[in-house]
Each structure stands twice: as C-alpha cells, then as structure tokens.
Amino acid sequence: MNKLYIGNVSEQASALDLESIFEQWKIPFSAPFLVKSGYAFVDCPDEKVAMRAIDTLSGKVELHGKVLEVEHSVPKRQRSCKLQIRNIPPHMQWEVLDGLLAQHGTVESCEQVNTDTETAVVNVRYAAKDQAREALDKLNGFLMENYALKVSYIPDETATADAPAMGGRRGFNPRGPPRQGSPNLGARPKLQSDVPLRMLVPTQFVGAIIGKEGATIRNITKQTHSKIDIHRKENAGAAEKPITVHSTPEGCSSACRNIMEIMQKEAIDTKITEEVPLKILAHNNFVGRLIGKEGRNLKKIEQDTDTKITISPLQDLTLYNPERTITVKGTLDACAKAEEEVMKKVRESYENDVAAMHLQSNLIPGLNLNALGLFPGAASGGMSPSVVSGPPAGAQAGYQSFGSQMESETVHLFIPALAVGAIIGKQGQHIKQLSRFAGASIKIAPADEIDAKQRMVIITGPPEAQFKAQGRIFGKLKEENFFGPKEEVKLEAHIKVPSFAAGRVIGKGGKTVNELQNLTSAEVVVPRDQTPDENDQVVVKITGHFYASQLAQRKIQEIISQVRRQQQPKASATGPPVTRRK
C-alpha cells in the first residue's frame, strides 16, 4: 500500500509543483509523479510514509486554489471488501468502534495499524463488497468525539486472486502476497474448533519453543496443523508469556504436548530443578462450569488423570485480564490428558453459551451477535466470529410468526444509581453512541428519591435494538466493576403487558410463569392486585442475567402476540377489527 492517488489536482499543477509540496512537508517519494487531468499518482518508499502523506496532506494542503485529496491508490478490481479507517479518537473504546462497524455488515477482521499519528488507524475487512461500500459511504466524515473519520479502500488481495486474468492499467500490478504475521489476511485454513488453547509458558523457554530462525515452532505448526501465536511483546519483563494455539481439539492437544516436551527438555538441559507445570488460560465465564458444583468436575479430572490442579483466585482478575490460570502438575502424559479434559469442559461451556445466543438470533434475524462484545472473544485469544455472526437458516421464518413483535417495545431496565455516569459517558457521548449503535431510544429517568439506590433506564425500540442496547448496558456494568468478580450481572427489567394478557403470562395456578422461569433461568413476577394504567397495561418484572432476561422478554412478547391473534377473530365477528396498540 505504498502507492498514492492524489485527487482534486488543479489543471495548472505540474509534477514539479507536487514534488515541492512533498519536499516542503519532508515526505519522501520513490518514483516520479505521474500527473493526469485532475489527478496524479506517486509511489512512496514504504507504507508508513504513505500513511504520513495521507494524514499530513489530505484535505489540508492547497495547490493552485484547490485542496488536495490524498489516499491509497486502489485499482477498481481491488476495491472489494477492505477499508482503512483513519482519524479514530485516541481514547475510543474498541467495543464502541466494533459496534459502529457492525451496523454496516459482518466484520471479518479489524486490525490496528501502527502509525506516528495521535489518532488510531484500523484496517477492516467486511464479508461482502456492498457492506464495505455502505461503510465507506456512511462512515467517511462521520463524527466521533469531534474527530471526523476518514475512510478509504485499500487493496483487497483476495479480490485480485478471484478476478479473471486481465491486463491492468500500468502501475496497478498486484503487490505480492499479504504480509507475514498478519493473521487475518490471506487464506487461512478453516479450523474445526472455535476455542483456542491458551497457555502460559516461562519466558526463559520461549526461545527454545521458537527455535533457531523459527524452525521449531514451524515444525510444530506443520505437524499439528495449527496456527500458533507466541505473544512475546505482551507484558514486557513478565516471567511468563502467553501462547495461543488455533486448531482442532486434537491439534491443540498435540501442539500442547510438543510445547511441554520442549520445556521439559530445556529444564533438564539448563539444570532447572523445580517442576515445570502446565498452565492453561481460560476465560472466567467458563471456569465455574469447569470446577462444577462443590468442585466435583475438577476433582474427577484430577482423579482420572492423576494430576493436581489449582485455579488462580478471582481477585487476580481485572477489566483487562478476564482469564484465570489453571495450573496442572503431574507427569508429562498426565498433564497432556488433563489438558484434553479441561479444554473439553471449556469448549462445552462455550458451545452452550453460543446455543443460548442462537436462541436469540432465531428470534431476531440478521443480528450480529459477535459484534456486541458480550461474549469472551479477543480477550481470550480470539473466538471465531463465524460461530456467532448471525442466525441459523430459517430464523426469519420463525420470527415472522410472532407478528406484532416487529413493533417497537419499551423496557425499563434498573441499574445501580452509581453507574449512571458510566452509562451516560463524558458529555453524554457513551449513551449517544449506544443509542446509535442499537437503533433504540435510551433515556435515564430522574431519580425518585435523593438517595435512590437504583435508576431506571427507558429503552424503546424493536427486539434487535433491545438486545443490543440491554446487552451493552449489562457488559458496561461488568467492565466498570459495578459487580464484583464473583458476581454475575443480574438486573431487573420491567415490561408492560395488556391486562387482558396478564392471566396468560401467569397461567392456570401459576403454571406458565413457573415454566417460563424454569426455561429461562430468570425470575418472572406478575405482581398481584395491580391497577392497570391509562393504557390498560400492567407490569411484569424480570430479574436475571442478560441471556435469561432476554429469553424471558421474548417469550412473554410471544404470549402477548398469541393472545392478540386469538382475540382478532372474536373482534371481527362482532364488528370491524379493533387494532390494539401497545
């Protein structure tokens, strides 16, 4: 990406004029300027210089009365799915950016680019051309925290590979394969497992694992059909470094055994006397289920594999480190068996959570669950976005049967009063961005009392907007530590239902509401002796963690829809149909 396109060039401008501007701003170039009518091209020595030219000159420097536009030169056949987004606010939270990008399609990869600028730059790949085009049209110039985003195409190497062979315009030949070390570029083998194995290894063993000129790690990668990332630059000076292995469960286990063998040999060679245990990293969301009720699951793994397993305390968790360390001590064979059993439990937990999310996507078509940032992903080594990026086949058909659920809904969500500032954000930025991302109206009601412990957030929008908005609020409260590391975020939500449907929500002798609680794991209460409001509605209270609350809300809305459909024939038999509004 060293070639630049310079647009809005005056007819009077010459190559010498452009050269003098680049020299004035101390921007080197590696070939003569090619000036055409109204535009020009130039090659820079490297990508970093090209980026500096764009940031320094584009929209800022005038030549013969015209302000120059400078961007990457991308031939039409390579304007496919890849964009570069520049001028991102330096303190922007990544989940906010992810949410913004997800509004325009499925984001397959998003990589930060190292630049000398104060603002951030990312390269983004969308799943389809039309999604990238929409993102470019909608986001170019989009204001985020008073910074106007700058979006342009960058060469999409895969588009060139797919295109039929043809003679391109001079200077637009493909520039070789993608850079090495860029995991999201180029063809990557489809891996069966979506949960990578994460290990911690002593820093003194990293050199031996990599081997001379990377030969050892290349061998392991080849033999185990895996992709292995050694995060050497993480936690400079730390005694241990994380390793992430992406492969099938068998491939992960095989790579783990190879790495343990190397560490054991290195320990003997360097006369290290203490035992080198196996350390596995797992997201805290999965650890409770790994331990099991009263520690039964963990005890069984220890007995079956003849190992001693300990797990780091919850107190070690931070906002930036949601992983627990699982330390396994035993012989090499015993540790290898324990790794298989531990990761089997972790993968089961992951799959159960994905299944819970797909229950939502069945009800909400086209929802990009991965983009919500509700599920452990990048922090735990990168889950595959494909698993949670959309609903399974037939979701649309299942959703349509709910009829009026496409209408807007209002949910009252109760949050700790102390969390109001975090939800609103500086000068209201967070709540505005959240509202835009979710496509919902989000307001915080005034406090009923001066020392109120809870505040009501009023969310209005269709089901997908409710899912996104509520999900981000639950996530924000966890991130900002309003709930302790041992606590699950559980909030109370109120939804209003027509008084004629309240009995159906309760069911005969409370049967329906009991089934609802068993199915969703949420507490569902229809307070007795309520006086319906002016719209003939009563309140249903739902308390639970995010997925439980969402599932309960959807099920109750389904009951309301069924009651309405059943009432319509009765209404039409006595006269014209009566349209009931929420």
Sequence and secondary structure as in RCSB ss.txt:
>XXXX:A:sequence
MNKLYIGNVSEQASALDLESIFEQWKIPFSAPFLVKSGYAFVDCPDEKVAMRAIDTLSGKVELHGKVLEVEHSVP
KRQRSCKLQIRNIPPHMQWEVLDGLLAQHGTVESCEQVNTDTETAVVNVRYAAKDQAREALDKLNGFLMENYALK
VSYIPDETATADAPAMGGRRGFNPRGPPRQGSPNLGARPKLQSDVPLRMLVPTQFVGAIIGKEGATIRNITKQTH
SKIDIHRKENAGAAEKPITVHSTPEGCSSACRNIMEIMQKEAIDTKITEEVPLKILAHNNFVGRLIGKEGRNLKK
IEQDTDTKITISPLQDLTLYNPERTITVKGTLDACAKAEEEVMKKVRESYENDVAAMHLQSNLIPGLNLNALGLF
PGAASGGMSPSVVSGPPAGAQAGYQSFGSQMESETVHLFIPALAVGAIIGKQGQHIKQLSRFAGASIKIAPADEI
DAKQRMVIITGPPEAQFKAQGRIFGKLKEENFFGPKEEVKLEAHIKVPSFAAGRVIGKGGKTVNELQNLTSAEVV
VPRDQTPDENDQVVVKITGHFYASQLAQRKIQEIISQVRRQQQPKASATGPPVTRRK
>XXXX:A:secstr
  EEEEES  TT  HHHHHHHHHHTT   SS  EE SSEEEEE SSHHHHHHHHHHHTTT EETTEE EEEE   
GGG SSEEEEEEE TT  HHHHHHHHHTTS EEEEEEE  SSSSEEEEEEESSHHHHHHHHHHHTT EETTEE E
EEE   HHHHHHS      TT     S  TT TTSS     S SS EEEEEEGGGHHHHH GGGHHHHHHHHHHT
 EEEE TTSSTT SEEEEEEES HHHHHHHHHHHHHHHHHHHHHTT  S   EEEEEEHHHHHHHH GGGHHHHH
HHHHHT EEEE  GGG BTTB EEEEEEES HHHHHHHHHHHHHHHHHHHHHHHHHHHHHHHHSTT  GGGGT S
  GGGT   GGGGSS  TTHHHHHHTTGGGGS EEEEEEEEGGGHHHHH GGGHHHHHHHHHHTSEEEE   SST
T SEEEEEEEE HHHHHHHHHHHHHHHHHTTSS TT    EEEEEEEEHHHHHHHH GGGHHHHHHHHHH SEEE
  TT    TTSEEEEEEEE HHHHHHHHHHHHHHHHHHHHHHHHHHHHHSS      
